Amino acid sequence: PRTKTRLVPEGRNVTFRCGQKILHKKGKVYWYKDQEPLEFSYPGYLALGEAHLSIIANAVNEGTYTCVVRRQQRVLTTYSWRVRVRG
């Protein structure tokens, strides 16, 4: 997948948007961090929406975030962002 690297200051809120152009095709967005599924929001750290994900940049949230848009078993698109925190 395409991966963009974002170097962000610690404490900054970072939002990723995924699949907005393709969601009208009735796809569903799945979010992953370092290949592990993200299923819940964590107050103060991570806010999970349907087509967006917001995180607070810190050492715990460093890693690679991936969104996969699927319709049934078919993958429509995939995007990845690597987040590095600048101290």
GROMACS elastic network, one bead per residue, 0.5 to 0.9 nm:
[ bonds ]
;  ai    aj funct       b0    kb
    1    66     6  0.87567   500
    1    77     6  0.89605   500
    1    78     6  0.61937   500
    1    79     6  0.62611   500
    1    80     6  0.66359   500
    2    78     6  0.75564   500
    2    79     6  0.58443   500
    2    80     6  0.59694   500
    2    81     6  0.82347   500
    3    64     6  0.84022   500
    3    66     6  0.85047   500
    3    79     6  0.66520   500
    3    81     6  0.51860   500
    3    82     6  0.66744   500
    4    79     6  0.85132   500
    4    80     6  0.64140   500
    4    82     6  0.60757   500
    4    83     6  0.86304   500
    5    64     6  0.86671   500
    5    80     6  0.86678   500
    5    81     6  0.56513   500
    5    83     6  0.60490   500
    5    84     6  0.74431   500
    6    81     6  0.69534   500
    6    82     6  0.60732   500
    6    83     6  0.50540   500
    6    84     6  0.61952   500
    6    85     6  0.83923   500
    7    82     6  0.84138   500
    7    83     6  0.61506   500
    7    85     6  0.57991   500
    7    86     6  0.62284   500
    8    11     6  0.85618   500
    8    12     6  0.68610   500
    8    13     6  0.89295   500
    8    14     6  0.80705   500
    8    57     6  0.68442   500
    8    83     6  0.73342   500
    8    84     6  0.63872   500
    8    85     6  0.51827   500
    8    86     6  0.55352   500
    8    87     6  0.86551   500
    9    12     6  0.58220   500
    9    57     6  0.69283   500
    9    58     6  0.83879   500
    9    84     6  0.86553   500
    9    85     6  0.57313   500
    9    87     6  0.61916   500
   10    13     6  0.88578   500
   10    56     6  0.77877   500
   10    57     6  0.50877   500
   10    58     6  0.52917   500
   10    59     6  0.80596   500
   10    85     6  0.56125   500
   10    86     6  0.58964   500
   10    87     6  0.57305   500
   11    56     6  0.56344   500
   11    57     6  0.50591   500
   11    58     6  0.61330   500
   11    85     6  0.88055   500
   12    55     6  0.82532   500
   12    56     6  0.56201   500
   12    57     6  0.53844   500
   12    58     6  0.82942   500
   13    54     6  0.66718   500
   13    55     6  0.56646   500
   13    57     6  0.62678   500
   14    53     6  0.82103   500
   14    54     6  0.54383   500
   14    55     6  0.53239   500
   14    56     6  0.62682   500
   14    57     6  0.68781   500
   15    52     6  0.67520   500
   15    53     6  0.55551   500
   15    55     6  0.64898   500
   15    56     6  0.89404   500
   16    51     6  0.83819   500
   16    52     6  0.54475   500
   16    53     6  0.52403   500
   16    54     6  0.63565   500
   16    55     6  0.86955   500
   16    65     6  0.88596   500
   16    81     6  0.81573   500
   17    20     6  0.72382   500
   17    51     6  0.57983   500
   17    53     6  0.66741   500
   17    54     6  0.88514   500
   17    67     6  0.88757   500
   18    21     6  0.84055   500
   18    22     6  0.88138   500
   18    23     6  0.89023   500
   18    29     6  0.76040   500
   18    50     6  0.86475   500
   18    51     6  0.51565   500
   18    52     6  0.59539   500
   18    53     6  0.83849   500
   18    67     6  0.64757   500
   18    68     6  0.82137   500
   18    69     6  0.80369   500
   18    78     6  0.84254   500
   18    79     6  0.71826   500
   19    22     6  0.50761   500
   19    23     6  0.57011   500
   19    27     6  0.83930   500
   19    28     6  0.88044   500
   19    29     6  0.72569   500
   19    51     6  0.63311   500
   19    52     6  0.87695   500
   19    67     6  0.82251   500
   19    68     6  0.82406   500
   19    69     6  0.64501   500
   19    76     6  0.88991   500
   19    77     6  0.73653   500
   19    78     6  0.83435   500
   19    79     6  0.85818   500
   20    23     6  0.53542   500
   20    24     6  0.76702   500
   20    51     6  0.63472   500
   20    52     6  0.88707   500
   21    24     6  0.68271   500
   21    25     6  0.85669   500
   22    25     6  0.56075   500
   22    26     6  0.77835   500
   22    27     6  0.69667   500
   22    69     6  0.80049   500
   22    76     6  0.78147   500
   22    77     6  0.82096   500
   23    26     6  0.54360   500
   23    27     6  0.51075   500
   23    28     6  0.69971   500
   23    29     6  0.80852   500
   23    51     6  0.81497   500
   23    69     6  0.78479   500
   24    27     6  0.71685   500
   25    71     6  0.82346   500
   26    70     6  0.86744   500
   26    71     6  0.67519   500
   27    69     6  0.58033   500
   27    70     6  0.51722   500
   27    72     6  0.79795   500
   27    75     6  0.87814   500
   27    76     6  0.74777   500
   28    50     6  0.79792   500
   28    51     6  0.87029   500
   28    68     6  0.81333   500
   28    69     6  0.54104   500
   28    70     6  0.53271   500
   28    71     6  0.62506   500
   28    72     6  0.84541   500
   29    50     6  0.63489   500
   29    51     6  0.64257   500
   29    52     6  0.89963   500
   29    67     6  0.65029   500
   29    68     6  0.57021   500
   29    70     6  0.65203   500
   30    37     6  0.75376   500
   30    38     6  0.77766   500
   30    39     6  0.84753   500
   30    50     6  0.83013   500
   30    51     6  0.89034   500
   30    66     6  0.82207   500
   30    67     6  0.55491   500
   30    68     6  0.51755   500
   30    69     6  0.63153   500
   30    70     6  0.77370   500
   31    35     6  0.89396   500
   31    36     6  0.84949   500
   31    37     6  0.60396   500
   31    38     6  0.54324   500
   31    39     6  0.75878   500
   31    48     6  0.83731   500
   31    53     6  0.80595   500
   31    65     6  0.72079   500
   31    66     6  0.57818   500
   31    68     6  0.65350   500
   31    69     6  0.89161   500
   32    35     6  0.53409   500
   32    36     6  0.51572   500
   32    38     6  0.51322   500
   32    39     6  0.85155   500
   32    64     6  0.81248   500
   32    65     6  0.56261   500
   32    66     6  0.50687   500
   32    67     6  0.62933   500
   32    68     6  0.82371   500
   33    36     6  0.52622   500
   33    37     6  0.64765   500
   33    38     6  0.65427   500
   33    61     6  0.87980   500
   33    63     6  0.67248   500
   33    64     6  0.56326   500
   33    66     6  0.63601   500
   33    67     6  0.89559   500
   34    37     6  0.84701   500
   34    63     6  0.61080   500
   34    64     6  0.51239   500
   34    65     6  0.63431   500
   34    66     6  0.78051   500
   35    64     6  0.79461   500
   35    65     6  0.78968   500
   35    66     6  0.75309   500
   38    41     6  0.81391   500
   38    48     6  0.80934   500
   39    48     6  0.78583   500
   40    46     6  0.83977   500
   40    47     6  0.79809   500
   40    48     6  0.66330   500
   41    44     6  0.89861   500
   41    45     6  0.79192   500
   41    46     6  0.53794   500
   41    48     6  0.51613   500
   41    49     6  0.84499   500
   42    45     6  0.54561   500
   42    47     6  0.64314   500
   42    48     6  0.83593   500
   43    46     6  0.62427   500
   43    47     6  0.69935   500
   44    47     6  0.80960   500
   44    55     6  0.82248   500
   44    56     6  0.71753   500
   45    54     6  0.82314   500
   45    55     6  0.55572   500
   45    56     6  0.52377   500
   45    57     6  0.81057   500
   45    58     6  0.86008   500
   45    60     6  0.88834   500
   45    61     6  0.76645   500
   46    53     6  0.72739   500
   46    54     6  0.56550   500
   46    56     6  0.66105   500
   46    61     6  0.84038   500
   47    52     6  0.83990   500
   47    53     6  0.57941   500
   47    54     6  0.50136   500
   47    55     6  0.63622   500
   48    51     6  0.84587   500
   48    52     6  0.65685   500
   48    54     6  0.65946   500
   48    55     6  0.86801   500
   49    52     6  0.50014   500
   49    53     6  0.57680   500
   49    54     6  0.82074   500
   50    53     6  0.79615   500
   51    67     6  0.88263   500
   55    58     6  0.87643   500
   55    61     6  0.71990   500
   56    61     6  0.72230   500
   57    60     6  0.81200   500
   57    61     6  0.60174   500
   57    62     6  0.70533   500
   57    83     6  0.79301   500
   57    84     6  0.81068   500
   57    85     6  0.61712   500
   57    86     6  0.88117   500
   58    61     6  0.53750   500
   58    62     6  0.64464   500
   58    84     6  0.86080   500
   58    85     6  0.61442   500
   58    86     6  0.87828   500
   58    87     6  0.87974   500
   59    62     6  0.53702   500
   59    63     6  0.88895   500
   59    84     6  0.83387   500
   59    85     6  0.66739   500
   60    63     6  0.83686   500
   61    83     6  0.77507   500
   61    84     6  0.86993   500
   61    85     6  0.85593   500
   62    82     6  0.76994   500
   62    83     6  0.52543   500
   62    84     6  0.55103   500
   62    85     6  0.64932   500
   63    81     6  0.82919   500
   63    82     6  0.56552   500
   63    83     6  0.53707   500
   63    84     6  0.69324   500
   64    80     6  0.66874   500
   64    81     6  0.55445   500
   64    83     6  0.61317   500
   64    84     6  0.89238   500
   65    79     6  0.83383   500
   65    80     6  0.55163   500
   65    81     6  0.52076   500
   65    82     6  0.62642   500
   65    83     6  0.76538   500
   66    78     6  0.70753   500
   66    79     6  0.56039   500
   66    81     6  0.64176   500
   66    82     6  0.86718   500
   67    77     6  0.82906   500
   67    78     6  0.56974   500
   67    79     6  0.53997   500
   67    80     6  0.64397   500
   67    81     6  0.89637   500
   68    75     6  0.68962   500
   68    76     6  0.76157   500
   68    77     6  0.59830   500
   68    79     6  0.67266   500
   68    80     6  0.88349   500
   69    74     6  0.86050   500
   69    75     6  0.59357   500
   69    76     6  0.54162   500
   69    77     6  0.53213   500
   69    78     6  0.63555   500
   69    79     6  0.89028   500
   70    73     6  0.65088   500
   70    74     6  0.54790   500
   70    76     6  0.53759   500
   70    77     6  0.73415   500
   70    78     6  0.89813   500
   71    74     6  0.53194   500
   71    75     6  0.65369   500
   71    76     6  0.69136   500
   72    75     6  0.81860   500
   75    78     6  0.75780   500
